[in-house]
Amino acid sequence: MNRSTFRLGLMALLIFLGTGCAHQVAFQDVDYAVDEDLRSEPLVTVISEAERTRVVPVRSFMTGIAHSWEAEPGVMLVQVAEIELPQMFERHRLAHAASTDGGLLHLHLSVPRYLFEDFKAKLTMHARLVDENGNTLLDELYEAEGPGRGGRMFFGGAFAMKSAMRTSSLEAFKIAFESLRADLGEALDARDEG
């Protein structure tokens, strides 16, 4: 093999590895119930536009390096918030920014860290609850990790990667929101008692 043939082959390999399919990953048709008593306080959940549109690239050698997946943790956060929080608050709505209407609690949510590694989703969710007077009632980080899906990815390849990411990510968000619900209840009960 001469040098020019080698270079041509190397360029073709690099182009193949650099191109491939990009798959967006968010949840589809997800719904579940949580066991919470409804609170009467009106709540606005604020998830910024920057958070909603953030994309985290994910690659896996196990499923083919030519493929890439674009995890959308902000979209996932919105989807889970739309399921969880209306089951906790009678009057709840999502917004891109804090409301100027008085008498509202604001829950600011973000996902400063999202990874899909070791065949599972790992995330950090930040939650800050602010009362109608601008006082911070809660400011916490929630670390969560979904179950590993290595077997599914090994046997299903690129086709199973998207499903594995969705399943593990949803479980990680459920874990984070379970802790958040408990902390929200405690913070609001403490405010009502104080």
Residue pairs with C-beta under 8 A, 6 or more apart in sequence:
16 66
17 65
17 66
19 66
20 64
20 65
20 66
20 67
20 68
21 66
21 67
21 68
21 158
22 67
22 68
22 69
22 70
23 67
23 68
23 69
23 70
23 161
23 162
24 55
24 69
24 70
24 72
25 58
25 69
25 70
25 71
25 72
25 162
25 165
25 166
25 169
26 72
26 75
26 76
26 79
26 166
27 76
27 79
27 80
27 166
27 169
27 170
28 166
30 79
30 80
30 83
30 170
31 83
32 83
32 174
33 87
34 83
34 84
34 87
34 88
34 177
34 178
34 181
36 87
36 88
36 181
36 185
38 87
38 88
38 89
38 90
39 88
39 89
39 90
39 185
39 188
40 90
40 91
41 89
41 91
41 105
41 188
42 89
42 90
42 91
42 92
42 103
42 104
42 105
43 85
43 89
43 91
43 92
43 93
43 104
43 105
43 106
43 107
44 92
44 93
44 94
44 95
44 98
44 99
44 104
44 105
44 106
44 107
45 81
45 85
45 92
45 93
45 94
45 95
45 106
45 107
45 109
46 94
46 95
46 96
46 97
46 98
46 106
46 107
46 108
46 109
47 74
47 77
47 78
47 81
47 94
47 95
47 96
47 108
47 109
47 110
48 96
48 97
48 110
49 96
50 74
51 74
51 77
51 109
51 110
51 111
52 74
52 75
52 77
52 78
52 96
53 74
54 72
54 73
54 74
54 111
55 70
55 71
55 72
56 70
56 71
56 72
56 73
56 114
56 115
56 116
57 68
57 69
57 70
57 71
58 68
58 69
58 70
58 71
58 116
58 165
59 65
59 67
59 68
59 69
60 67
60 69
60 153
60 161
62 150
62 153
62 154
62 157
63 153
63 156
63 157
63 158
63 160
63 161
64 157
64 158
67 158
67 161
69 116
69 161
69 162
69 165
71 114
71 116
71 165
71 169
73 111
73 114
73 123
73 169
74 110
74 111
76 111
76 169
76 170
76 173
77 109
77 110
77 111
77 125
77 173
78 94
80 170
80 173
80 174
80 177
81 94
81 109
82 94
84 177
84 181
85 92
85 107
86 92
88 181
88 184
98 106
98 108
98 130
99 106
102 132
103 132
104 132
105 129
105 130
105 131
105 132
105 137
105 188
106 129
106 130
107 127
107 128
107 129
107 130
107 184
108 126
108 127
108 128
108 129
108 130
109 125
109 126
109 127
110 125
110 126
111 123
111 124
111 125
111 126
112 124
112 126
112 141
113 122
113 123
113 124
114 121
114 122
114 123
114 124
114 169
115 121
115 122
115 123
116 122
116 165
116 168
116 169
118 148
118 150
119 148
119 149
119 150
119 153
119 164
119 168
120 145
120 146
120 147
120 148
120 149
120 168
120 172
121 145
121 146
121 165
121 168
121 169
121 171
121 172
122 143
122 144
122 145
122 146
122 172
123 143
123 144
123 145
123 169
123 172
123 173
123 176
124 141
124 142
124 143
124 144
125 141
125 142
125 144
125 173
125 176
125 177
125 180
126 140
126 141
126 142
127 138
127 139
127 140
127 142
127 180
127 183
127 184
128 136
128 138
128 139
128 140
129 136
129 137
129 138
129 139
129 184
129 187
130 136
130 137
131 137
131 191
137 187
137 188
137 190
137 191
138 183
138 184
138 187
140 180
140 183
142 175
142 176
142 179
142 180
143 176
144 172
144 173
144 175
144 176
144 179
145 172
145 175
146 167
146 168
146 169
146 170
146 171
146 172
146 175
147 167
147 168
147 171
148 168
149 160
149 163
149 164
149 165
149 167
149 168
152 160
152 163
152 164
153 160
153 161
153 164
156 163
156 164
